[in-house]
Amino acid sequence: MTSSKFLPLLPLLLVAALAVTTGCDGTASAPPQGPAAETGHGGDDGDHGHGGGDAHGDEDSAGHDGAGQERAGEDGHGHDEEEGHGEESAVRMDRETRERMGIVTATVERRALAKTVSAPGEVRLNAYRTAQVTPRIAAQVLARHARLGDVVRAGQPLVTLSSVEMAEAQGRLLVADREWRRVKKLGRKVVSEKRYVQAQVARQQAYAQVLGYGMAPRQIEALLATGDASRASGTFDLLAPQAGRVIRDEFVVGEMIEPGRVLFEIADERTLWVEARLAPEDAARVATGTPARVSVDGMAWLEGKVIQRHHTLDEATRTQAVRIEVDNRDDLLHPGQFVKVELETGRTDPVLAVPEGTVIFMEGRPTVFVLRGDEFEPRPVDAGPTRGGWRAVRSGLAGGETVVTQGAFLIKSLMLKSKMGEGHAH
């Protein structure tokens, strides 16, 4: 009775059993489920499972060992490959190519390095090479001949002015000059000594007055050469007292200018000052003539020397200022910039050292490129501190070896490019 109730379900159970026990390719993929399966096949399946487990374990173990060996092989291959690349990808370059690409080499030597003290500094104008252009009498601006930023030469006209006082002085000079010429032509035998001297003095005084009012000697001579009274108009040019760059020109054409008003400021920026602020104990170790270096970015440095040391401390910072003169012919520094300053205070014992640009980082290690024949070899080194543009090398180099001092980054890029190309070939 009971079994007859389940007869309609037998086809469905058979299909389900086949689906479980048979994969898509007809192979057994899982044991039958249910209590009978668990008890009927438990031992065999357990043994089979255990055996399969061992087999699987062995396979896993073999796979693991295989992977380990593969990884070891990869590591070994990687190591060999790296060494192989180190040899295969070495950069070779003959002397002519090195020169064309700007690569500079030098021989490693022992040298005494500078002991330095660092301090902040500010770039300032060289006051001894700076001039201001001002009128000495009240005048009106008629025309300007230079503008802010212009580079001017000594004696170049900067501005044309007009003045009533200058017109009167020019008239007196023309009269006095004409009288002097006549008396001088007559000579001492004709005119009295008193008249001769008076004419001479009057001419000199009139000349000095025009000169004092701001006319240049060559302008005065041009006025006297004409002898034309109509030229006594009161106009005159102010000339550049020195060569340099116009850094100030605060006026407008037509403006009335009072005596002493600064119309132009001209600075020769080929030499600038840097004011460095030092602690008093550090300043005491710095003397006039001490070598110094100045940098805006900490990378490029300009050489200079101490020319003066202030003898009073700044009341706010309690520091002592040291004045450094720097050659600025390449126009790298500008007044008002803040810079880093290094001043030499002594010398170390001789050590192996290379220019600071020689040492670069490869794979996180300080490295230099040693030149052997026409081949560059990367050499890890134990690099010490940098002093005065030179970096000490504690180990990794020997005296007499040739290293790249300029162009190391180019060599590095060529070497990495060569390795990457060979890596892709693999």
Phi and psi in degrees as a GROMACS rama.xvg file:
@    title "Ramachandran Plot"
@    xaxis  label "Phi"
@    yaxis  label "Psi"
@TYPE xy
-68.717  -43.448  THR-2
-66.2465  -29.9419  SER-3
-67.5836  -25.6366  SER-4
-68.7089  -28.1575  LYS-5
-94.5912  -4.86483  PHE-6
-57.3394  -41.5914  LEU-7
-63.2511  -19.5938  PRO-8
-89.3547  -10.6095  LEU-9
-58.9615  -42.7375  LEU-10
-60.2934  -38.4193  PRO-11
-66.8822  -39.635  LEU-12
-65.9563  -39.6745  LEU-13
-63.8592  -41.7785  LEU-14
-63.2333  -41.5352  VAL-15
-64.3125  -42.2917  ALA-16
-63.2458  -42.3648  ALA-17
-63.8321  -39.6396  LEU-18
-63.0983  -35.2887  ALA-19
-76.6908  -43.7749  VAL-20
-86.0745  -11.2001  THR-21
-123.416  128.353  THR-22
-80.7809  179.983  GLY-23
-64.2247  -22.1047  CYS-24
-98.1868  4.08384  ASP-25
90.0772  1.53312  GLY-26
-93.7832  150.691  THR-27
-68.6367  134.422  ALA-28
-119.956  -16.9128  SER-29
-158.1  145.983  ALA-30
-71.516  154.388  PRO-31
-60.1799  144.009  PRO-32
-94.5937  162.294  GLN-33
119.676  167.872  GLY-34
-61.4333  -41.0864  PRO-35
-63.177  -39.9762  ALA-36
-64.908  -41.5776  ALA-37
-63.9814  -41.6159  GLU-38
-83.8863  -37.1848  THR-39
-71.0658  -36.9028  GLY-40
-113.976  8.60002  HIS-41
-55.3721  -52.7687  GLY-42
-64.9086  -50.6101  GLY-43
-60.1392  -44.8217  ASP-44
-66.0837  -36.7559  ASP-45
-63.498  -45.9271  GLY-46
-62.1781  -44.2763  ASP-47
-62.1217  -42.5967  HIS-48
-62.9962  -40.2788  GLY-49
-65.4211  -44.8094  HIS-50
-62.457  -44.9007  GLY-51
-60.8646  -37.7139  GLY-52
-62.2639  -43.8738  GLY-53
-62.1337  -44.1703  ASP-54
-62.0344  -43.5351  ALA-55
-65  -39.742  HIS-56
-62.3952  -43.9701  GLY-57
-60.9991  -41.5139  ASP-58
-63.4053  -43.8992  GLU-59
-60.8405  -45.4438  ASP-60
-62.0434  -43.5593  SER-61
-63.5123  -42.6753  ALA-62
-61.0847  -42.5185  GLY-63
-63.6686  -47.0196  HIS-64
-61.3266  -41.1083  ASP-65
-60.5611  -44.8043  GLY-66
-64.2191  -40.1119  ALA-67
-60.8157  -45.4997  GLY-68
-63.5783  -37.8778  GLN-69
-63.8417  -43.9066  GLU-70
-65.1986  -40.7714  ARG-71
-60.9506  -42.0317  ALA-72
-60.4952  -42.2042  GLY-73
-64.5252  -43.8611  GLU-74
-62.5095  -45.4253  ASP-75
-61.7156  -44.5268  GLY-76
-63.9915  -40.8339  HIS-77
-62.097  -42.7253  GLY-78
-64.3351  -48.3736  HIS-79
-62.8175  -39.9607  ASP-80
-64.2798  -40.245  GLU-81
-63.806  -43.8932  GLU-82
-64.4997  -40.9676  GLU-83
-60.9377  -43.4574  GLY-84
-64.2767  -37.7137  HIS-85
-57.4149  -34.9552  GLY-86
-85.2274  -45.0237  GLU-87
-69.5737  -33.8408  GLU-88
-96.9993  12.7368  SER-89
-57.8557  141.044  ALA-90
-87.8832  122.92  VAL-91
-112.234  138.263  ARG-92
-156.57  125.016  MET-93
-77.4554  171.129  ASP-94
-59.7771  -42.8234  ARG-95
-62.5161  -41.8311  GLU-96
-66.6534  -40.2775  THR-97
-60.2294  -44.3086  ARG-98
-64.6284  -40.074  GLU-99
-66.3686  -33.0228  ARG-100
-92.1683  3.79792  MET-101
76.47  24.4509  GLY-102
-89.2965  125.232  ILE-103
-115.124  137.518  VAL-104
-122.327  161.802  THR-105
-152.338  160.837  ALA-106
-88.1676  134.302  THR-107
-71.417  129.346  VAL-108
-136.81  163.725  GLU-109
-87.0367  138.902  ARG-110
-152.19  154.68  ARG-111
-81.8245  124.59  ALA-112
-93.385  153.484  LEU-113
-76.3958  137.101  ALA-114
-87.3026  129.357  LYS-115
-127.126  159.899  THR-116
-124.894  135.639  VAL-117
-101.435  149.16  SER-118
-159.028  154.669  ALA-119
-75.9723  153.142  PRO-120
-146.058  165.67  GLY-121
-130.26  133.872  GLU-122
-77.6152  134.692  VAL-123
-135.643  161.041  ARG-124
-65.3699  147.161  LEU-125
-78.5925  103.517  ASN-126
-62.365  -24.4783  ALA-127
-78.337  -9.82818  TYR-128
-124.855  32.2686  ARG-129
-127.671  139.636  THR-130
-136.989  148.014  ALA-131
-111.788  142.285  GLN-132
-109.064  117.734  VAL-133
-135.535  147.987  THR-134
-78.6848  150.885  PRO-135
-99.0635  -9.09964  ARG-136
-135.675  160.463  ILE-137
-63.6968  133.551  ALA-138
-155.704  164.156  ALA-139
-109.705  141.761  GLN-140
-78.6291  121.606  VAL-141
-96.702  -36.9561  LEU-142
-161.84  147.262  ALA-143
-107.487  147.181  ARG-144
-122.485  3.42832  HIS-145
-148.36  154.816  ALA-146
-130.86  166.324  ARG-147
-55.5745  130.859  LEU-148
93.6024  -13.8548  GLY-149
-68.6186  144.863  ASP-150
-96.286  123.316  VAL-151
-118.359  158.948  VAL-152
-103.204  159.532  ARG-153
-62.3104  133.42  ALA-154
86.9397  -0.082699  GLY-155
-76.3081  134.715  GLN-156
-62.5358  133.323  PRO-157
-108.457  -39.93  LEU-158
-154.529  145.104  VAL-159
-104.545  127.713  THR-160
-118.372  161.885  LEU-161
-133.726  133.5  SER-162
-144.383  138.486  SER-163
-66.1319  -41.1899  VAL-164
-61.7239  -39.502  GLU-165
-67.2688  -37.8817  MET-166
-60.6525  -43.801  ALA-167
-64.3133  -41.7298  GLU-168
-67.1571  -38.5049  ALA-169
-64.9124  -40.2299  GLN-170
-62.5209  -45.4702  GLY-171
-61.5084  -38.0157  ARG-172
-65.5559  -42.6974  LEU-173
-61.7594  -42.5139  LEU-174
-64.9965  -47.2305  VAL-175
-65.0812  -38.0759  ALA-176
-66.6517  -40.3105  ASP-177
-64.5804  -43.2647  ARG-178
-62.7446  -42.7649  GLU-179
-63.5265  -41.034  TRP-180
-61.8159  -40.9542  ARG-181
-67.7108  -45.2429  ARG-182
-64.8303  -41.2587  VAL-183
-63.8126  -37.0611  LYS-184
-67.9483  -37.6033  LYS-185
-67.1082  -39.3877  LEU-186
89.518  168.537  GLY-187
-70.042  -21.3332  ARG-188
-74.3471  -23.7073  LYS-189
-96.4702  -47.1878  VAL-190
-98.5053  157.405  VAL-191
-70.7019  160.101  SER-192
-62.3613  -38.8654  GLU-193
-63.6332  -46.154  LYS-194
-65.068  -38.4957  ARG-195
-61.2578  -47.3701  TYR-196
-68.2957  -40.9171  VAL-197
-60.3387  -43.9773  GLN-198
-63.7772  -40.7596  ALA-199
-65.4281  -45.2477  GLN-200
-66.6276  -41.1673  VAL-201
-61.5489  -40.5428  ALA-202
-66.1997  -42.7215  ARG-203
-64.5012  -40.3872  GLN-204
-66.7365  -42.3261  GLN-205
-63.716  -39.397  ALA-206
-64.0854  -46.038  TYR-207
-62.9581  -36.2975  ALA-208
-66.2924  -45.0681  GLN-209
-63.5004  -41.1322  VAL-210
-63.2234  -41.4805  LEU-211
-67.6532  -28.7569  GLY-212
-75.8334  -13.5878  TYR-213
126.184  -2.05906  GLY-214
-75.8504  140.076  MET-215
-79.657  151.088  ALA-216
-51.6328  -40.3585  PRO-217
-69.1861  -31.0273  ARG-218
-68.9297  -39.6535  GLN-219
-64.7318  -43.9102  ILE-220
-63.3709  -37.2726  GLU-221
-65.3493  -38.0203  ALA-222
-65.2751  -45.3093  LEU-223
-69.5298  -30.8628  LEU-224
-64.5929  -33.0417  ALA-225
-78.8568  -35.0166  THR-226
65.8837  12.9203  GLY-227
-90.7677  117.18  ASP-228
-64.3202  -25.2478  ALA-229
-69.1388  -14.6655  SER-230
-79.0424  -8.138  ARG-231
-83.2539  64.8566  ALA-232
-95.7427  -8.93881  SER-233
89.4174  0.483548  GLY-234
-86.8668  146.105  THR-235
-162.112  160.258  PHE-236
-107.36  141.549  ASP-237
-93.2377  131.127  LEU-238
-105.042  156.373  LEU-239
-69.4433  122.542  ALA-240
-73.8947  -14.9276  PRO-241
-157.092  168.033  GLN-242
-81.0201  149.715  ALA-243
159.42  -165.768  GLY-244
-107.789  138.866  ARG-245
-74.4405  117.391  VAL-246
-112.885  0.546303  ILE-247
-158.598  133.692  ARG-248
-155.809  62.845  ASP-249
-89.2215  80.5869  GLU-250
-162.557  168.003  PHE-251
-129.866  153.379  VAL-252
-63.6673  136.566  VAL-253
94.4413  -12.6558  GLY-254
-71.7555  142.156  GLU-255
-84.5194  126.563  MET-256
-112.377  130.474  ILE-257
-86.3572  156.627  GLU-258
-58.0304  138.749  PRO-259
89.0331  -8.09978  GLY-260
-69.8831  128.964  ARG-261
-76.9343  115.899  VAL-262
-92.9504  -41.1634  LEU-263
-135.439  147.523  PHE-264
-126.383  128.464  GLU-265
-121.01  130.35  ILE-266
-126.951  137.215  ALA-267
-90.6245  100.908  ASP-268
-86.848  8.40196  GLU-269
-67.4621  -23.4336  ARG-270
-131.476  124.332  THR-271
-122.086  165.976  LEU-272
-105.24  148.391  TRP-273
-125.577  123.135  VAL-274
-94.6604  111.915  GLU-275
-101.48  138.027  ALA-276
-103.113  118.527  ARG-277
-119.888  153.636  LEU-278
-65.1321  145.384  ALA-279
-52.8387  -38.3676  PRO-280
-67.8427  -32.0719  GLU-281
-75.3852  -40.8073  ASP-282
-61.6449  -30.4736  ALA-283
-66.0095  -22.1609  ALA-284
-91.3611  1.17305  ARG-285
-108.312  126.571  VAL-286
-115.322  164.313  ALA-287
-60.0436  132.718  THR-288
94.2704  -5.00961  GLY-289
-62.2864  130.381  THR-290
-63.5172  145.465  PRO-291
-144.113  160.374  ALA-292
-130.745  147.18  ARG-293
-131.574  136.932  VAL-294
-142.71  141.75  SER-295
-85.3899  -41.4853  VAL-296
-111.347  1.05825  ASP-297
79.2449  0.851863  GLY-298
-108.344  -58.5736  MET-299
-92.4386  134.757  ALA-300
-122.068  145.395  TRP-301
-114.659  137.703  LEU-302
-83.2597  146.703  GLU-303
-155.037  -173.013  GLY-304
-150.282  152.829  LYS-305
-74.675  127.172  VAL-306
-111.346  -23.2534  ILE-307
-152.55  155.335  GLN-308
-133.698  126.133  ARG-309
-65.3776  148.161  HIS-310
-105.622  8.81797  HIS-311
-127.16  151.331  THR-312
-91.6647  149.841  LEU-313
-69.1817  127.707  ASP-314
-65.3262  -32.1955  GLU-315
-81.3213  -45.6569  ALA-316
-98.3179  -12.968  THR-317
57.1334  36.8944  ARG-318
-113.532  162.616  THR-319
-113.241  131.814  GLN-320
-87.2062  140.551  ALA-321
-122.654  130.941  VAL-322
-98.039  125.802  ARG-323
-115.876  133.514  ILE-324
-96.7465  129.061  GLU-325
-125.641  134.046  VAL-326
-73.8618  119.667  ASP-327
-121.303  38.808  ASN-328
-63.0042  -26.6961  ARG-329
-88.0977  4.79423  ASP-330
57.9764  43.6828  ASP-331
-89.8149  -23.2656  LEU-332
-110.123  150.503  LEU-333
-138.234  141.676  HIS-334
-54.4137  135.623  PRO-335
101.277  -15.59  GLY-336
-71.4628  145.935  GLN-337
-96.1723  135.536  PHE-338
-134.927  166.36  VAL-339
-98.462  136.069  LYS-340
-122.597  136.673  VAL-341
-122.507  127.053  GLU-342
-117.555  139.082  LEU-343
-81.5413  130.372  GLU-344
-119.228  -2.07563  THR-345
171.373  -169.693  GLY-346
-132.97  146.01  ARG-347
-86.8979  172.83  THR-348
-68.8168  153.806  ASP-349
-59.2903  133.597  PRO-350
-138.357  161.352  VAL-351
-66.0449  130.357  LEU-352
-148.685  151.813  ALA-353
-131.933  156.488  VAL-354
-55.5475  144.894  PRO-355
-59.7158  -27.8889  GLU-356
-75.1007  -4.19157  GLY-357
-73.1639  -37.435  THR-358
-90.3658  122.996  VAL-359
-125.68  175.5  ILE-360
-107.336  130.351  PHE-361
-129.907  124.301  MET-362
54.426  36.4761  GLU-363
79.7274  6.446  GLY-364
-119.436  140.296  ARG-365
-60.2299  129.745  PRO-366
-140.129  146.435  THR-367
-124.104  160.751  VAL-368
-105.844  118.678  PHE-369
-96.1132  133.411  VAL-370
-95.593  120.691  LEU-371
-121.5  108.087  ARG-372
67.2769  -114.787  GLY-373
-114.287  18.7961  ASP-374
-118.163  136.585  GLU-375
-96.7162  126.754  PHE-376
-114.976  122.628  GLU-377
-70.7036  133.544  PRO-378
-131.14  111.066  ARG-379
-63.1509  141.277  PRO-380
-135.229  160.414  VAL-381
-97.1261  100.765  ASP-382
-91.513  139.337  ALA-383
-96.7447  -162.124  GLY-384
-73.4662  160.188  PRO-385
-97.909  129.953  THR-386
-134.761  119.693  ARG-387
58.9143  34.2469  GLY-388
88.4531  1.11337  GLY-389
-120.747  141.305  TRP-390
-114.303  126.159  ARG-391
-70.1475  145.948  ALA-392
-123.134  113.718  VAL-393
-77.2303  -38.0882  ARG-394
-157.174  163.245  SER-395
106.573  -17.5557  GLY-396
-131.454  159.134  LEU-397
-126.505  150.644  ALA-398
-59.3769  140.087  GLY-399
96.1356  -15.4506  GLY-400
-73.6233  154.844  GLU-401
-104.011  127.077  THR-402
-126.166  158.876  VAL-403
-80.4286  121.478  VAL-404
-101.896  -24.7569  THR-405
-136.948  129.56  GLN-406
102.663  13.5484  GLY-407
-63.6706  -36.6122  ALA-408
-67.4938  -32.3198  PHE-409
-65.5698  -45.0376  LEU-410
-60.8555  -42.7154  ILE-411
-60.6461  -45.5218  LYS-412
-64.8523  -38.8577  SER-413
-64.896  -38.3832  LEU-414
-69.1341  -43.1326  MET-415
-65.5983  -39.0598  LEU-416
-62.791  -40.324  LYS-417
-65.6386  -41.1996  SER-418
-64.9  -42.307  LYS-419
-63.485  -39.1564  MET-420
-63.5683  -41.8039  GLY-421
-70.8343  -34.0458  GLU-422
-61.771  -42.2052  GLY-423
-65.7017  -31.8689  HIS-424
-63.3055  -34.7227  ALA-425
